[in-house]
Amino acid sequence: MRILITGGAGMLGRKLAERLARDGAIGVTPVAELTLADVVEPTVPAGAAFDVATRVADVSVPGVADDLVAGRPDIVFHLAAIPSGGAEADFDGGYRVNLDGVRLLLEAIRAQGYGYVPRVVFSSTIAVFGAPFPDAIDDTFHLTPLTCYGSQKAMGELLLNDYTRRGLVDGVGIRLPTVCVRPGTPNAAASGFFSNIIREPLNGLEAVLPVADDVRHAHASPRATVDNLVHAAGIDGGLLGDRRCLTMPSLSVTVAEQIEALREVAGDAAVARIRREPDATIERIVSGWPRRFDTARADALGFRAETSFREIIEVYVEDEIGGVLP
């Protein structure tokens, strides 16, 4: 099996590559070759028993995707994107990467012809939904995004469905909740503070909270997210019918519940490192996001997420800081 990951230098791309290197297979099919592509040089995962190639490549540039799929990968994970805050700040860049990048990739696959129909796993987002919301959103709720990022991802979902309907790709789109707790440093995502207020205090640093404590949001850990990406690669597409995109399981909690879970794990000293500093732009973006989901469809298909925020924090401690609090 040959696999291509766009956005291979990002956090999820790196963790997905590490997972593939560790498992050596998707289901019962061994991985023979992995290509990691991104606008910066991706890192080769340690311990891979298969060939790994890295490419510095921007799929939103015409012709680049054609080169990436020339080897006819069996599975394409399309993770490359400009995140929510960045897409809102850079209108042109967001549409170029988040919309044109998807279209050019799908067109490059179509141009291969000769019966080439790879599984394409597209990372979408819960931001494809916009207020007003019911108490819990299921997969039949209409897509009315209220951000550039959500709009771009919704368009990508429509493209994935249409190219799949025409038999040009075998697409599976998974709408990711906010991935928390993200390792590393803050990024341009408007949702970044959800991770910042946990990660930074755990590492002895101050974190800024730009929204009120009663803000509710849906989360899953990086570990659960990678599990779901791998599961999407191997699932029987026929089980999805004509609706090839589905919302992933998540844990819905308030910021206050996040903070209380942090207190349980790391004590009052960690919580004291959170500084409240309201940001009207972030508050406006987050207010237009959904808060709770009915993911019965994804649950029945074997996708999963954590069931407590303490579990999410413990995943971060185990996976990112060696299982020991500083």
PERASUL-V580812 format. One record per run of one state. SS is the DSSP state (helix for helix, strand for strand, loop for the rest). FROM is the first residue (numbers start at 1). LEN is the number of residues. If there is no record, write none. Layout:
BEGIN
ss->(SS	SS)
from->(FROM	FROM)
len->(LEN	LEN)
END
This chain:
BEGIN
ss->(loop	strand	loop	helix	loop	strand	loop	strand	loop	strand	loop	strand	loop	helix	loop	strand	loop	helix	loop	helix	loop	strand	helix	loop	strand	loop	helix	loop	strand	loop	strand	loop	helix	loop	strand	loop	strand	loop	helix	loop	helix	loop	strand	loop	strand	helix	loop	helix	loop	strand	loop	helix	loop	strand	loop	helix	loop	helix	loop)
from->(1	2	7	11	24	25	27	29	31	33	39	51	57	64	69	75	79	84	90	91	113	119	126	129	137	138	148	166	170	177	178	180	192	203	207	210	216	221	222	235	237	241	245	248	251	255	267	268	272	274	277	280	288	293	294	296	301	309	321)
len->(1	5	4	13	1	2	2	2	2	6	12	6	7	5	6	4	5	6	1	22	6	7	3	8	1	10	18	4	7	1	2	12	11	4	3	6	5	1	13	2	4	4	3	3	4	12	1	4	2	3	3	8	5	1	2	5	8	12	6)
END
